[in-house]
Structure formats: C-alpha cells, structure tokens
Amino acid sequence: MFAHTINRIDQLNRTLGHGVAWLALALVLLQFAVVVLRYVFAVGSVPMQEAVWHLHGLLFMLGAGYTLLNDGHVRVDVIYRNASPVYKARTDLAGCLLFVLPVCALTLYMSWDYVLRSIYDFERGVWMLESSSEFGGLPLIWAYKAVIWVFAVTLALQAISMAAKAFAYLSGEVSSYPPKSVGGSPGS
C-alpha cells in the first residue's frame, strides 16, 4: 500500500486546514470593521468588502480537503454513522470514485479557461493579471481565481487518499476502518 503517499496527502491537507482556520478569525474581524466603519462612521470601503468576500471563498475552497480528511462534509446517509466498517468503506470508496473525483475533474476542466483568461489575454498576447473592476478594489483577482484549481487538486488528492484507505480495508491490507495508523487522528 502507498501508506507514505497517503500520509503525505493527509498531512498536506491537515497543514493547509490548520493554516486556513486563521482566515475565519480574519474574516470575523474584517467584517466587524466593515460594519463599524459603515454604520458608526458612515464610511464604506470597497477593498475591505471585497476582502470579506475573498476570505470567505478562500476559507471554503482551501479548507475542503481538510474537511474531507476529518469527515466533516454533510452526509445525507443517516445509516452511515451506525453502519459496519465494510459498509462505510464501500460507501466512501464509491463516493470518492463516482462523485468527488469526477466533480474535481469537472471543476478543473470548466475553470481552466476562466482562470487562464484572468492571467493572460491569448488574443492580444499580453499578460492580464486581472484585478478588481471596482474603483479601489483589490488586485490579484487572477490569483483568487487560481485558487479554484488548488481547491480541486487538494480535494481530489484527499479523495484519492480516502479511497485508498477504503480499498486497503476492503482488500484486507488493514484491519480497521478508517485505519488510524494511516490517516492519523482528526484534528491532529
């Protein structure tokens, strides 16, 4: 089994998730500042409002792999939580192969031109490096759009890790599901 690779994927998303968690604090503080400026001092700030939107998007896009690692995504299946490890492994394997990985591939495919066109204008042959269209808005919109790719790749990697763990259990390579020796404990 590729335990080392799985551990590296898990560690990547764990590290990214712990770092991204600080964006939640920044988001709350920034939103508080926007509200105080707007309603106490009657001052609006386009860059601060855009920063709130961007932090919100970054929090979700960069935290998706970490959330999958820690089984934090919403599950509709009420049977899953009390199910046998075999059922859980089969469900996770099927979910990763039939849903998560295709959605990640589709996200990469559908966003490819969208992101590239924010970086480079192929018709004129010039670098775009798109920034906000609002006066005083934030620069680096192209980098924000490129995070779509980071989202798809980190979520796909975590789905591969999850599928590999499920397959290892179903094939008898590991004796428990999810194998604690491979994935580590959530939040560690």
URNOR-V927660 format. One record per pair of residues at least 6 apart in sequence whose ideal C-beta (glycine too) atoms are under 8 Angstrom apart, sorted by the first residue. I is the first residue (numbers start at 1). J is the second residue. D is the distance in Angstrom with one decimal. If there is no record, write none. Layout:
i;j;d
I;J;D
I;J;D
//
This chain:
i;j;d
1;164;7.2
1;168;5.1
1;173;5.2
1;174;7.7
1;182;8.0
2;164;6.4
3;181;7.8
3;182;5.4
6;161;4.8
6;164;5.5
6;165;6.6
6;182;5.3
6;183;7.3
7;182;6.5
7;183;8.0
7;184;7.5
9;157;4.8
9;158;6.3
9;160;6.9
9;161;4.3
10;69;5.8
10;158;7.6
10;161;5.8
10;182;7.6
10;183;5.4
10;184;6.1
11;184;8.0
12;65;7.7
12;154;7.1
12;157;7.0
13;65;3.8
13;66;4.8
13;68;7.5
13;69;4.9
13;154;5.9
13;157;7.2
13;158;5.1
14;66;6.5
14;69;6.4
14;184;7.3
14;188;7.2
16;62;6.0
16;63;7.7
16;65;6.6
16;66;6.1
16;154;6.5
17;62;8.0
17;63;5.6
17;65;7.2
17;66;2.5
17;67;7.4
17;69;7.1
17;70;7.7
18;66;7.7
20;58;7.0
20;59;6.1
20;62;4.5
20;63;4.7
20;66;7.0
21;63;7.6
23;55;5.3
23;58;5.7
23;59;4.7
23;62;7.7
24;59;6.0
26;55;5.9
27;52;6.5
27;55;4.4
27;56;6.1
27;59;6.4
30;48;6.3
30;51;5.8
30;52;5.5
30;55;6.6
31;52;5.3
33;48;6.6
34;45;6.7
34;48;5.1
34;49;6.0
34;52;6.2
37;43;4.6
37;44;7.3
37;45;6.1
37;48;7.3
38;44;5.7
46;132;7.7
46;134;4.9
46;135;6.9
46;136;4.9
46;137;5.4
47;136;5.8
47;137;6.3
47;138;5.5
50;132;6.0
50;134;6.9
50;137;5.4
50;138;4.7
51;138;6.4
54;138;6.7
54;144;5.6
57;144;7.1
57;147;7.4
58;144;7.5
58;147;6.2
61;147;5.2
61;148;6.8
61;150;6.9
61;151;3.8
62;147;6.7
62;150;6.6
62;151;6.9
62;154;7.3
64;151;5.7
64;154;6.8
64;155;4.6
64;158;8.0
65;154;3.7
65;155;5.0
65;157;6.6
65;158;4.0
66;72;7.9
66;158;7.9
67;73;5.6
68;100;7.4
68;155;6.4
68;158;4.5
68;159;6.6
68;162;6.5
69;158;5.5
69;161;7.6
69;162;7.8
69;183;7.2
69;186;7.3
70;186;4.1
70;187;6.5
71;186;7.0
75;81;7.8
77;91;6.9
79;87;7.7
80;87;7.5
80;88;6.4
80;91;6.2
83;91;7.4
85;169;6.6
85;176;6.9
85;177;4.0
86;169;7.9
86;170;7.1
86;177;7.7
88;166;7.9
88;177;5.9
88;178;8.0
89;165;7.9
89;166;4.1
89;167;7.9
89;169;4.6
89;170;5.1
89;177;4.8
90;166;7.3
90;170;6.8
92;162;5.6
92;163;7.1
92;165;7.7
92;166;4.5
93;163;5.3
93;166;4.0
93;167;6.0
93;170;6.9
96;159;4.2
96;160;7.4
96;162;5.3
96;163;4.0
96;166;7.4
97;163;6.0
100;155;6.7
100;156;7.3
100;159;4.0
101;156;5.9
101;159;5.3
101;160;7.4
101;163;7.8
104;152;4.5
104;153;7.5
104;155;5.4
104;156;3.8
104;159;6.9
105;152;7.7
105;156;7.4
107;148;6.7
107;151;7.1
107;152;4.3
108;149;6.4
108;152;4.7
108;153;7.6
111;145;7.6
111;148;4.5
111;149;6.8
111;152;7.5
114;145;6.6
114;148;7.7
115;142;7.5
115;145;4.8
115;146;5.4
115;148;6.1
115;149;6.3
116;122;7.7
117;128;7.1
118;128;6.2
118;129;8.0
118;130;4.0
118;141;6.3
118;142;4.2
118;145;4.8
118;146;7.9
119;127;7.1
119;128;6.0
119;129;6.4
119;130;7.4
119;142;4.8
119;146;7.4
120;126;7.5
120;127;5.6
120;128;5.8
121;127;7.6
121;128;5.0
128;142;6.8
129;139;8.0
129;140;7.8
129;142;5.2
130;141;4.5
130;142;4.5
130;145;7.4
131;137;6.8
131;138;6.9
131;139;4.1
131;140;6.7
131;141;5.4
131;142;7.8
132;138;5.0
132;139;7.1
132;141;5.8
161;183;7.5
165;174;7.6
165;177;7.2
165;178;5.4
165;179;5.9
165;182;5.8
165;183;6.2
166;177;7.0
166;178;7.9
168;174;4.8
168;179;6.7
168;182;7.4
169;175;8.0
169;176;7.3
169;177;4.0
169;178;7.6
169;179;6.7
174;181;7.6
174;182;7.0
//
